[in-house]
Amino acid sequence: MSAAHEVQPRAQFALRSSPFYELRELQVEPVQDCLLISGAVSSFYYKQLAQEVVRSVCREIDVVNSIHVW
């Protein structure tokens, strides 16, 4: 099992626990040796915030932000 698979639950929990409702609906998936964040939010601020939330709990893993801003 890769490191990304091991930390994925922690990253998903961090988003689900966010006080910002839009971040709770995002998905985190392990892809090779990185974490992929996907979903949609209403602003670039939330897109960046989601990335930083995931990075804060998974500093040792690369994060790919594929969140769509609508």
C-alpha positions as CSV (number, residue, x, y, z in Angstrom):
1,M,0.0,0.0,0.0
2,S,1.4,3.4,-1.0
3,A,1.8,6.4,1.4
4,A,-1.0,8.1,-0.5
5,H,-3.4,5.3,0.3
6,E,-2.5,5.4,4.0
7,V,-3.1,9.2,4.4
8,Q,-6.2,9.5,2.1
9,P,-8.7,8.8,5.0
10,R,-7.0,11.5,7.1
11,A,-7.2,14.0,4.2
12,Q,-10.9,13.2,3.5
13,F,-11.7,13.5,7.1
14,A,-10.1,17.0,7.2
15,L,-12.3,18.2,4.4
16,R,-15.5,16.6,5.8
17,S,-14.8,18.3,9.1
18,S,-14.3,21.8,7.6
19,P,-16.5,24.6,8.8
20,F,-16.9,25.5,5.1
21,Y,-19.8,23.4,3.7
22,E,-18.5,23.4,0.1
23,L,-15.3,21.7,1.2
24,R,-17.2,18.8,2.8
25,E,-18.5,17.6,-0.6
26,L,-15.0,17.3,-2.2
27,Q,-13.3,13.9,-2.8
28,V,-9.8,12.9,-2.1
29,E,-8.4,9.9,-4.0
30,P,-4.9,8.3,-4.0
31,V,-3.4,8.3,-7.5
32,Q,0.0,6.7,-7.7
33,D,2.1,8.5,-5.1
34,C,-0.1,11.6,-4.7
35,L,-3.6,12.7,-3.6
36,L,-6.0,14.0,-6.1
37,I,-8.7,16.4,-4.9
38,S,-11.8,16.7,-7.1
39,G,-15.2,18.2,-7.0
40,A,-16.6,21.7,-7.5
41,V,-16.6,24.9,-5.4
42,S,-18.0,28.4,-6.0
43,S,-14.7,30.3,-5.8
44,F,-10.9,30.1,-6.3
45,Y,-10.6,30.9,-2.6
46,Y,-12.3,27.6,-1.6
47,K,-10.3,25.7,-4.2
48,Q,-7.1,27.0,-2.6
49,L,-8.4,26.5,0.9
50,A,-9.2,22.8,0.2
51,Q,-5.7,22.3,-1.1
52,E,-4.2,23.8,2.0
53,V,-6.5,21.8,4.3
54,V,-5.3,18.6,2.7
55,R,-1.6,19.6,2.7
56,S,-1.9,20.5,6.4
57,V,-2.6,16.8,7.3
58,C,-0.5,15.2,4.6
59,R,2.7,17.2,4.2
60,E,4.7,14.2,3.0
61,I,2.5,13.6,0.0
62,D,2.1,15.6,-3.2
63,V,-1.4,17.1,-3.8
64,V,-3.0,17.5,-7.2
65,N,-5.8,20.0,-7.1
66,S,-8.4,19.3,-9.9
67,I,-11.3,21.1,-8.2
68,H,-13.6,22.9,-10.7
69,V,-14.7,26.4,-9.9
70,W,-18.3,27.1,-11.1
